[in-house]
Amino acid sequence: MRVAMIGTGYVGLVSGACFADFGHVVTCVDKDASKIEKLEAGIMPIFEPGLDSLVEKNVKEERLFFTTEAKDAIRDADAVFIAVGTPSRRGDGHADLSYVYAAAEEIAELMDGFTVIVTKSTVPVGTGDEVEEIIRKKRPDGEFAVVSNPEFLREGAAIKDFKIPDRVVVGTDDERAREVMQELYRPLFLNETPILFTARRTSELIKYAANAFLAVKITFINEMADLCEKVGANVQEVSRGIGLDGRIGKKFLNAGPGYGGSCFPKDTLALTKTANDHNSPVRIVDTVVEVNAARKKAMAEKVIAAMGGDVKGKTIGVLGLAFKQNTDDMRDAPSLDIIPALQAAGAKIRAYDPEAMDEAAHLLSDIEFAKSAYDAVQDADAMVIITEWDQFRALDFERIKEALSTNIVVDLRNIYSPDDMAARGFKYTSIGRPSI
Ligand SMILES: NC(=O)c1ccc[n+]([C@@H]2O[C@H](COP(=O)([O-])OP(=O)(O)OC[C@H]3O[C@@H](n4cnc5c(N)ncnc54)[C@H](O)[C@@H]3O)[C@@H](O)[C@H]2O)c1
């Protein structure tokens, strides 16, 4: 199959490279010329484990191409994927669909012969109808079908998630489009991946329902963590105690500083807007949005309290800036709330992140970037873990102790054991577990 991928960001690039690796011929299109230049030079514009070698292999084998010019790619394609951003619209929190609609206009002009237009971007219910209308208006006789195929990959594990997904969801009632989608995902049929064919609107809603459900789960355990702190219980054991129940499941039960990233914050908000527009509010999600935003802000207070209630003039060594480990994505990262609040309270920040410092430099001001975790905490008055990178799990604590001017460690990801940290002589604060 010939595929055009409109939008070469986290989703478009990973999906494009994986489809190419399945054996299809894929052209990834992006308006951002600097991204395409980098890709043509073999440089990845994002950090995603394994992506560089996957791209290199498929470029070499002439199945993966990059361009800023959509024309040829769309004209020749059996399927054109829309994988552009759908950020929160400024002011009202609805999904901003301007990039999706602009892509639809462009596809309408350029498509040739029966074309399946696949929305991979996360879009509110009814967007497929809009996209169809935009294209139909421009090409009244055009032969095409608009399909919903939401993406569930996680940054940091994106290639594995794309190639070995829990499921693929395809929303269409067009038989020809169904055949094209089946052919595109044929390698997954062989692995017996469940492929759920459904109506387009249902498919669009599945994506939001999935993200909202996961956000509810995280927020639930975060509130349990707060309760644990008040009643002297341990949230990690509560998680294990409930997660072993097959009806609940173990995943997404790690208490932390509140969810961030490029999806949950905007998707939960967009779902509440859609629900309100249809006079069918999802109050549990409304609450989750509110609780999570407040939580991210409250984390700075937690750090300040652990440091004796005053951070004026003090230096804080921050480990981790990305919204989670194994990505350089800073969108809505908790660090973007926590660090400015600590700075407003008078603290100086020295931070280290293995991959996200370039991106963070555009979003945070007045911070000193360190060369390593040890460099970040040198002569600092506390060490604060914001992101759970594996390399922070196995630090040399003797070095940390020597470097720090106090013994204060605040761990917003619960990556260390309180007993172990106490035995090493640290004053250790974590989430939902007794402080020692
Ligand atoms: N990032 C994730 O983990 C993830 C996971 C699942 C779903 N999604 C969804 O996938 C969509 C894309 O997310 P992302 O994180 O890849 O976004 P991104 O911002 O990384 O990438 C979007 C890209 O589209 C390009 N673009 C915009 N309009 C264009 C046009 N008309 N022609 C060509 N290129 C154009 C931009 O330049 C940008 O490079 C969003 O709807 C998001 O919610 C993201």
The ligand as a Tripos MOL2 file, in Angstrom:
@<TRIPOS>MOLECULE
LIG
   44    48     1     0     0
SMALL
NO_CHARGES

@<TRIPOS>ATOM
      1 N1          2.0230   12.2730   21.2960 N.am      1 LIG1
      2 C1          1.3670   11.2070   21.6830 C.2       1 LIG1
      3 O1          1.8280   10.4310   22.5420 O.2       1 LIG1
      4 C2          0.0220   10.8710   21.0770 C.ar      1 LIG1
      5 C3         -0.5440    9.6090   21.3060 C.ar      1 LIG1
      6 C4         -1.7720    9.3130   20.7380 C.ar      1 LIG1
      7 C5         -2.4400   10.2690   19.9870 C.ar      1 LIG1
      8 N2         -1.8820   11.5060   19.7970 N.ar      1 LIG1
      9 C6         -2.5940   12.4800   18.9670 C.3       1 LIG1
     10 O2         -1.9680   12.5320   17.6930 O.3       1 LIG1
     11 C7         -2.0320   13.8630   17.1580 C.3       1 LIG1
     12 C8         -0.6250   14.3470   16.8250 C.3       1 LIG1
     13 O3          0.1060   14.4350   18.0370 O.3       1 LIG1
     14 P1          1.6820   14.6150   18.0560 P.3       1 LIG1
     15 O4          2.1060   14.5000   19.4720 O.co2     1 LIG1
     16 O5          2.2890   13.7220   17.0320 O.co2     1 LIG1
     17 O6          1.7920   16.1490   17.5600 O.3       1 LIG1
     18 P2          3.0930   16.9470   17.1090 P.3       1 LIG1
     19 O7          2.8410   18.3540   17.4590 O.co2     1 LIG1
     20 O8          4.3210   16.2530   17.6010 O.co2     1 LIG1
     21 O9          3.0920   16.7790   15.5120 O.3       1 LIG1
     22 C9          2.1780   17.3710   14.6470 C.3       1 LIG1
     23 C10         2.9100   17.7390   13.3600 C.3       1 LIG1
     24 O10         1.9740   18.1030   12.3470 O.3       1 LIG1
     25 C11         2.5630   19.0950   11.5370 C.3       1 LIG1
     26 N3          1.5080   19.7370   10.7430 N.ar      1 LIG1
     27 C12         0.4840   20.5100   11.1650 C.ar      1 LIG1
     28 N4         -0.3080   20.8330   10.1230 N.ar      1 LIG1
     29 C13         0.2160   20.2510    9.0150 C.ar      1 LIG1
     30 C14        -0.1540   20.1800    7.6310 C.ar      1 LIG1
     31 N5         -1.2580   20.7930    7.1790 N.pl3     1 LIG1
     32 N6          0.6330   19.4950    6.7830 N.ar      1 LIG1
     33 C15         1.7350   18.8700    7.2290 C.ar      1 LIG1
     34 N7          2.1220   18.8740    8.5000 N.ar      1 LIG1
     35 C16         1.3750   19.5560    9.3970 C.ar      1 LIG1
     36 C17         3.2940   19.9740   12.5280 C.3       1 LIG1
     37 O11         4.2920   20.7590   11.9040 O.3       1 LIG1
     38 C18         3.8550   18.9310   13.4870 C.3       1 LIG1
     39 O12         5.1590   18.5250   13.1040 O.3       1 LIG1
     40 C19        -2.7500   14.7010   18.2110 C.3       1 LIG1
     41 O13        -4.1160   14.7410   17.8870 O.3       1 LIG1
     42 C20        -2.5420   13.9010   19.4870 C.3       1 LIG1
     43 O14        -3.5560   14.1160   20.4270 O.3       1 LIG1
     44 C21        -0.6550   11.8170   20.3190 C.ar      1 LIG1
@<TRIPOS>BOND
     1     1     2 1
     2     2     3 2
     3     2     4 1
     4     4     5 ar
     5     4    44 ar
     6     5     6 ar
     7     6     7 ar
     8     7     8 ar
     9     8     9 1
    10     8    44 ar
    11     9    10 1
    12     9    42 1
    13    10    11 1
    14    11    12 1
    15    11    40 1
    16    12    13 1
    17    13    14 1
    18    14    15 2
    19    14    16 1
    20    14    17 1
    21    17    18 1
    22    18    19 2
    23    18    20 1
    24    18    21 1
    25    21    22 1
    26    22    23 1
    27    23    24 1
    28    23    38 1
    29    24    25 1
    30    25    26 1
    31    25    36 1
    32    26    27 ar
    33    26    35 ar
    34    27    28 ar
    35    28    29 ar
    36    29    30 ar
    37    29    35 ar
    38    30    31 1
    39    30    32 ar
    40    32    33 ar
    41    33    34 ar
    42    34    35 ar
    43    36    37 1
    44    36    38 1
    45    38    39 1
    46    40    41 1
    47    40    42 1
    48    42    43 1
@<TRIPOS>SUBSTRUCTURE
     1 LIG1         1 GROUP 0 **** ****
